Amino acid sequence: MPIINCPSCNERISVEELSGTYICPECNDEFHVEDTDEVENDNGVNIQEAQKSGGGILGTILLLIVVFLLFKWLSGPKWTLLVCEDLLNPPYRYECQDVDIVLKNTYKTLDACWTAGEGYMNSYPGFECGYKCKYDTSWGSWMCDKINE
């Protein structure tokens, strides 16, 4: 049963519901439950404070979910596979002169990109793996922060 404090004499009173009008047995004043500042449960826990903290917990959980999704988005795949049509230096199979296939930001690690590139070696002369690659229109080629390292 909820326990409230009488707004007039501050007497603790047990009530059936948290709505309606009650008469204080101590001072005989009539009051509405909604008008009181403190409402406790049988264990002495302030119900209004517990409800406020419940909102804080929900807000914290939502914030953690948003932070987690943002982290996953920012830490997504950054390695790009560039499959060569022609090689710049034919004996060296890991430097493209012309690129035929580009799988941009598809792989999380260099090893994953390298493994996928080796699968193209039967059909194409070579490949490169680049980190954070962008196509530069002024140069007409792919520019990467790192290549094959």
VENZI-V897225 format. One record per residue. N is the residue number from 1. RES is the residue in one letter. PSI is psi as a letter, one per 40 degrees, with the letter a starting at -180 (999 if undefined). Layout:
n={N	N}
res={RES	RES}
psi={PSI	PSI}
This chain:
n={1	2	3	4	5	6	7	8	9	10	11	12	13	14	15	16	17	18	19	20	21	22	23	24	25	26	27	28	29	30	31	32	33	34	35	36	37	38	39	40	41	42	43	44	45	46	47	48	49	50	51	52	53	54	55	56	57	58	59	60	61	62	63	64	65	66	67	68	69	70	71	72	73	74	75	76	77	78	79	80	81	82	83	84	85	86	87	88	89	90	91	92	93	94	95	96	97	98	99	100	101	102	103	104	105	106	107	108	109	110	111	112	113	114	115	116	117	118	119	120	121	122	123	124	125	126	127	128	129	130	131	132	133	134	135	136	137	138	139	140	141	142	143	144	145	146	147	148	149}
res={M	P	I	I	N	C	P	S	C	N	E	R	I	S	V	E	E	L	S	G	T	Y	I	C	P	E	C	N	D	E	F	H	V	E	D	T	D	E	V	E	N	D	N	G	V	N	I	Q	E	A	Q	K	S	G	G	G	I	L	G	T	I	L	L	L	I	V	V	F	L	L	F	K	W	L	S	G	P	K	W	T	L	L	V	C	E	D	L	L	N	P	P	Y	R	Y	E	C	Q	D	V	D	I	V	L	K	N	T	Y	K	T	L	D	A	C	W	T	A	G	E	G	Y	M	N	S	Y	P	G	F	E	C	G	Y	K	C	K	Y	D	T	S	W	G	S	W	M	C	D	K	I	N	E}
psi={h	i	h	i	h	h	d	d	e	f	h	h	h	h	i	d	i	f	i	a	h	i	h	h	e	d	e	f	i	h	i	i	d	d	e	i	d	h	h	i	a	d	e	e	h	h	d	d	d	d	d	d	d	d	d	d	d	d	d	d	d	d	d	d	d	d	d	d	d	d	d	d	d	d	f	a	h	e	h	h	h	h	h	h	d	i	i	d	g	d	d	h	e	f	h	i	d	i	h	d	h	h	g	h	f	d	i	d	i	d	d	d	d	d	d	d	d	d	d	e	d	d	d	i	d	a	i	i	h	i	h	g	i	i	h	h	d	d	e	f	i	h	h	i	d	i	h	f	999}
